[in-house]
Amino acid sequence: MIVLQIGAFLLGMSLVLVTVASAIRTFVLPRSARDTISRTVFLAIRKIFNLITRRATTYEQRDQVMAYYVPVALLALEVYWLFQILLGYLCMFWALNSQDWNSAFTDSGSSLLTLGFAPLNGFFSIVLAFSEALLGLVMVALLIAYLPTMYSAFSRRELAVTLLEVRAGSPPSAVEMLVRFHTLRRLELLNQVWVDWEVWFAELAESHTTFGALSFFRSPEPNHSWITAAGAVLDAASLFNAVVDIKRDPQADLCIRAGYISLRRIADYFKLPFDPTPSPDDPISVTRGEFDEAVARLAENNVPLKADLNQAWHDFAGWRVNYDVPLLRLAAITMAPEAPWSSDRSLRSLRPASRRWLRAKKVSQTTRAKSQSY
């Protein structure tokens, strides 16, 4: 019996410690840290919401449903943590007082919810009750303190996304962005846009890996999304570098680099597969025909273009390959609204390209290995 009591006490303590560690990783730790409990709860809630959205016939209906996903998941996570603490202390109360499970449950629940209706006898029982009550209050306080921080980061993110509609339309389009700036005779002033979005990408990587739930917070407007905005700006900078016949701006290069580093870090946080060292010749989801259509649109609006379009396509693909896969996978898991060259192409169209990339990568690695052996 004593061995069973010791085992129950250790099991209960382990449950409590695991729960506290989960809360610290999710709410307190100021860096990217994956947490199994949080991930499991969010995935379970996502499956429920996926079942609900299957009945939706339009994107607007799906968007209205998915707007509740993160709030419901956060509340479910808090409830799950409290339940694990309740269960852990239940085991410890049972082991300490050698009482029946019903009495242990009453003691644990009364302490966790600070109801105080269960009389406790003994010093160690009172210590357990006080510690459980303290943990219960801390868990609720952490959630209350966590939400303003998240919404502050969300507000900063959405400000740039909303402003982009003025520059790139809704849904955002890289081609539309370049056309509008040329029409306003401000192509030379795109430098400030690249600077602003370089900072935005840096903040995005920090906030969306520290607070993973932020990635699934939907924009107030159904046609807005942080991931489609990111894709539009990155494509605009890539087209600007590859196609537009204007003085080269190194700041566009920095913006693209900041962008694909940010998207890769977020994709890695969610364990989304991508190639960290892509080759400029690897396939991308944008076809040459789509690229030519974009160039034709720019030409119709008298945007100055480079003469060698074959080289321009090669340069654009060389930039795009750095963020192509993370962009599409993040657009898929966040259920982003349709936008050109990002969420308008599903993962079904990406998988064949991924298989080609894997085969090409293996061949390339084999070739390099043979050349090195010689």
N, C-alpha and C positions, 0 to 999 in steps of 0.2 A: 504493500500500500504506500509506504514511504517513497519507494522508487517511482511509483506512478505519480505521486504528488510532486516530486522534484521534476519529473519530466513535464508535467502540465505547467508548472511554474516557469520553467525554461522556455517552453513553447509559447506561453503567453507573453513573456518578456521579449522573445524574438519577434513576435507579431507586432508588438508596440514599437520596437526599435526599427524594424523595416518600414513601418508606416511613417515614423518621424523622419527617417532618412529620405523617404520619397517626397515628403513635404518640403524638406530643406532643398533637395535638388530641383524641385518644381518652382518654389516660391522665393527662396532665399539666395541660393547660390548665384552669383553674378557672372555666370559663364555658361557656355553650352554644355549640357549634361543630360544624356538620355535617362529616362526613368521607366522601368518596366511596368510599374503599376499605372502610371499616368497613360502610357501608351496603350495598355490593355483596355482601360476604361474608355479612352477616346475611340479606339477601334470598335469596341462593342457598341457604343452609342452611334458611331458612323454607320454600322450595319443596319441598325434600326432606322436611321434616317434614309439610308439608301432604299430600304423597302418602301418607305413612305413616298419618296420622290418617284418611284416607278409608276405611280398612278398619275403623276403630273403630265399634262399634255403639252405644256409650253415651258420655255425657260423661265419666264417670270414666276410661274407657279413653283418651279423647283427652287428658284432663288428665295422666295418667301419662306419656304420650308427650311432651307439650309441656313437662313439667317439665325435660326434658333439653335443650330447645332452646337456651337461653342458654348453659349450660355448654359444649355442643358448639360453638356459634357462636364463643364466646370462644377456645376452643382452636384452632378452624379459622382464626380471625383471626391468632393468634400464629404458626401454621404458615405462613400466607400471607405475613406480614411477613418471616419468616426466609427463605422461598423467594425473595422479591424481593431481599433483601440478598444471598443466595447468587448470584442471577442477575446483579445489578449488579456485584458484585466479580468474577464470572467474566469479564464483559466487560472490566473494568479489568485483570485479570491477563493476559488474552489480548493486550490492546493493549500492555501494558508489556513483556512478555517475548517477543512474537512467536512464541508456542508454539501447539501444536494445542489444540483445544477440550477434549479429554479431560484434558490436563494442567492447563489453566486451571480446569476443574471440580474436579479433585483439590485444587489449591491453595486454591480458594475454600472448598470443603467442609471441608477440614482446618482452615482458619483459623476459619471460623464456629463449628464445633463444638469448637474448641480441642483437636483430636486430636493435632496436631503431627507427623503421619507424613509430610507432604510437605515435602521439603527445599527451602528457598528461597535464591536467590542474588541479591545486589544489595540496596542500601539501600532503594530505593523499594518493592521487593517485600516486604521485611520490614515496612516502615511500613504498607503495605496490609494485610498479614496481622494486625498488631497492632490496627489500627483495626477490621477486620472482627470479630476476636475480642471486642473491647470492645463493639461494637454488639450482637453476639449475646448477651452477658451482660446488657447493659442492657435489651434487649427482654424477656428472661425475668424480670429483676428488676422491671420495670415491671408485668408481669402479676401477679407475686406481691404487690407492694405495692398494686396496684389492687383486688384481691379483698377484703381486709379492709375497705377504705373503702366498697366497694359493699355488703357484707354488714352493715356498721354502719347504713347508711342504710336497707337493707331491713328490719333488725330494728326500727328506730324506726317505720317505716311500718306493719309488721305488728302491732305492739303496739296501735295505735289501731284497726286493722281487727278484731282479735280482741276487743277490749273492746266494739266496737260490737255484736257478737252478743248481748251481755247486754241492750243497750238497744233493738235494732231487729230481733232475730231472725236466722235464717239460712235462706235468703238475706236480707239486710237490706231492710227495708221502711220507708218514711217514715211510712206510716199506723201501722204497728205501733209505731214509736218514739214517736209522739205518744200513742197509746193507753196504752202502758206508763207513760210519765211521768205521764199523767193519773191512772191507776189508783194510782200511788204518791203522788199529790198533790204532784208536783214540777214541774208545768208552769212555775211561776214561776222554777224553778232551772235552766231550760234555758240561761240566759245563760252558765254556765260551759262547757256543751257547745259553744256557738257560739264561745267564746274559744279552747278547746282545738283545735277543728277549723280555725279561722282560722290558727293557728300551723302545724297539720298541712299545710294547703294551701300555705302559704308554703314550708315545707320540701320539699314534694312538687315544686313548680315548680322549685326550685333543684337538687334531686338528680336528677330524672328528665329534665332537659335537659342537665345536666352529664354524667351517666352514663345515656345513652339505653337501655342494655341493662336497666336497672332496671325499666323499664315492663313487660318481658316475664318478669321473675322471678315465678313463680307462688307463691301463698300455700301454707303447709304444709297447710292444709285445703282440699279440693277445692271446697267451697261458698263459700270466701272469695275476695275479689278487691279490690284497692285501688280499681278503677274503679267497681265496684258499690257499695262503701262510700261513695265520694265522691258518687255519684248519690243514694243514700239520704239522706245528710246534707243535701245541697243541696235535695232535694225536701221534706224535713222542715222546713227553714228557710223554704222558699217557702210551704208549706202553713200553717206557723205564722203567717207574715206575712199571708197572704191570707184564711185561713178561721177560725182560732181567735180567739174573742172574749176577748181578754186584753190587758193593757197592752202597748203596742208596745215591742219591745226593739230598739234600733238595732244591737245586736251581731249580731242575726240578719242584718241587711242587710250588715254587714261580712263575715260568714262567707260569704254568697252571693257577694259581690263577689270575695273572696279565692279562692273556689272556681272561679268561671268564668274568672278571670284565669289561674289555675294550669292548668286544663284546656286553655284556648286556647293557652297557651305550649307545652304538651307536644304538642298537636295540630299546631301550627305547626312544631315541631321535626321531626315526622315528615311534614311537607308534606301534612297532611290538610286538605282544603278546608272552610272555614266562613265565615260572614259576620261580620266583626269589628264591624260596626255594625248589629245587627239592630233591626228595629222591633218595638214591643210587639204589633203586630197580625200579625206574621209567623206562619205555621203552625208548630206544634210536634207532636211525635210522640205526646204524650198527648192523647187525645180528651176531649171534654166528657163523654161517657158514663163513661169511666174516672175522671174527676174526680168526677162525681156519685156513683159507687160508693164512692170514698174518703171523701167527705163523709158518705154514709150510714153507713159503718162507724164513723166518728168519732161520729156522732149516736147510734148504738146503744150506744156505750160512754160516753155522757153527757159527751163533750168539749164545752165551751162553744163554740158556733159563731156566726158573724156571720149576720145575717138576710138580707142581700142576696147571694144566691149567684151571681147574674149578675156583680156587681162582683167577688166573690171569685174567680170563674173568670178574669175579665179580669186581675186582679192576679196570680194564680198564673201565667198564661200569660206575663205581662210579665216575671216573674222567670225562668221556665223557658227562655224563648227565648234567654237569654244563654248558656246552657250546653248546650242540647239537642243540637245537632249535634256539638260536640266530644265530649260524653259518649258518644253512640252510636257514633261512629267509633272512638274509643279502645276501647270495649267490643268492637267487632268485630275490630280488629287484634290485641288481646290475647287473643282467644278466651275471654272472661270467662264464668263460670257464669251460668245464668239467674237474673235478679233483676227484681223489678217496676220498670217504667218506665225500664229501662236496657238490659241485655243481652237482655231478652225480646223486643225488637223489632229485626229485622234491618235491614241497609242497603237491602234491597229495598223495605221499607215506607217508608224515608226518602227514597229517590230521587224518587218522585213529588212529595213535599212540597218537595224541593229545587228541582225544576223549577218548581213553583208559586211558590216564593219568588223564583226568578230572574225569572220573568215579572212578578210583582208589583213587584219591585225596579226593573225597567226602566221600568215604567209610572210608578212613583212618582218616579223620577229625571227622567223626561221631563216630568212634570207640574210638578215643582219648577223645572226649567230654563225652561219656558214662563212660569211665574209670575214668575221673576226677570227675564226679558227684557221683560215688560210693565212 
